[in-house]
Amino acid sequence: MAEYPILDLSLLHEITAGDQELIEELLVLYVENVQERLERLQEVVNQEDSEAIAREIHTIKGSSASVGARQMEILSSDLEQHF
């Protein structure tokens, strides 16, 4: 995983035209969203609901890709292949 950055800042700069305030807002929203998704993922894992697990993983992957959270995107993509 070390070959991938935790966060691809070049993507964030590209999609925000380098607006540092917007970058910070996006990252705060991302972290809040992923925390909620991970909590939900734990719930559906406990319920053994494979369809809901796949949905949560897919959502995390998409959110991660949209802000350049490369390692989380790749981990989610790897997990997604199992569902």
C-alpha positions as CSV (number, residue, x, y, z in Angstrom):
1,M,0.0,0.0,0.0
2,A,3.0,2.3,0.5
3,E,3.2,2.8,-3.3
4,Y,0.0,4.8,-3.1
5,P,-0.4,8.1,-1.3
6,I,-2.8,8.2,1.5
7,L,-4.2,11.4,-0.1
8,D,-3.6,12.5,-3.7
9,L,-3.2,16.3,-3.1
10,S,-2.8,16.9,-6.9
11,L,-6.3,15.6,-7.5
12,L,-7.7,17.9,-4.8
13,H,-5.9,20.9,-6.2
14,E,-7.2,20.1,-9.6
15,I,-10.8,19.8,-8.7
16,T,-10.8,22.8,-6.4
17,A,-8.5,25.0,-8.5
18,G,-6.2,25.1,-5.5
19,D,-8.8,26.7,-3.2
20,Q,-7.4,25.7,0.2
21,E,-10.6,26.5,2.1
22,L,-12.6,24.3,-0.3
23,I,-10.0,21.5,0.0
24,E,-10.4,21.6,3.8
25,E,-14.2,21.6,3.5
26,L,-14.2,18.6,1.2
27,L,-11.9,16.7,3.5
28,V,-14.0,17.4,6.6
29,L,-17.1,16.2,4.7
30,Y,-15.3,13.2,3.5
31,V,-14.1,12.2,6.9
32,E,-17.6,12.6,8.4
33,N,-19.1,10.6,5.6
34,V,-16.6,7.8,5.8
35,Q,-17.0,7.6,9.6
36,E,-20.7,7.2,9.1
37,R,-20.3,4.6,6.3
38,L,-17.8,2.6,8.5
39,E,-20.2,2.6,11.4
40,R,-23.0,1.4,9.0
41,L,-20.6,-1.2,7.5
42,Q,-20.0,-2.6,11.0
43,E,-23.8,-2.9,11.5
44,V,-24.4,-4.7,8.3
45,V,-21.4,-7.0,8.9
46,N,-22.9,-7.9,12.2
47,Q,-26.2,-8.6,10.5
48,E,-24.4,-10.6,7.8
49,D,-26.2,-8.7,5.1
50,S,-23.9,-9.2,2.1
51,E,-25.9,-6.9,-0.2
52,A,-25.7,-4.0,2.3
53,I,-22.0,-4.7,2.9
54,A,-21.3,-4.5,-0.8
55,R,-23.2,-1.2,-1.0
56,E,-21.4,0.4,1.9
57,I,-18.0,-0.7,0.5
58,H,-18.9,0.7,-2.9
59,T,-20.0,4.0,-1.4
60,I,-16.7,4.3,0.6
61,K,-14.7,3.5,-2.5
62,G,-16.5,6.2,-4.6
63,S,-16.2,8.8,-1.9
64,S,-12.6,8.0,-1.4
65,A,-11.9,8.2,-5.2
66,S,-13.6,11.6,-5.4
67,V,-11.3,13.3,-2.9
68,G,-8.1,11.4,-3.8
69,A,-8.0,9.2,-0.7
70,R,-6.1,6.6,-2.7
71,Q,-5.3,4.0,0.0
72,M,-8.9,3.9,1.2
73,E,-10.1,3.7,-2.4
74,I,-7.8,0.7,-3.1
75,L,-8.7,-1.1,0.1
76,S,-12.4,-0.6,-0.7
77,S,-11.9,-1.8,-4.2
78,D,-10.1,-4.9,-2.9
79,L,-12.9,-5.7,-0.5
80,E,-15.5,-5.0,-3.1
81,Q,-14.2,-7.9,-5.2
82,H,-15.3,-10.3,-2.5
83,F,-19.0,-9.3,-2.6
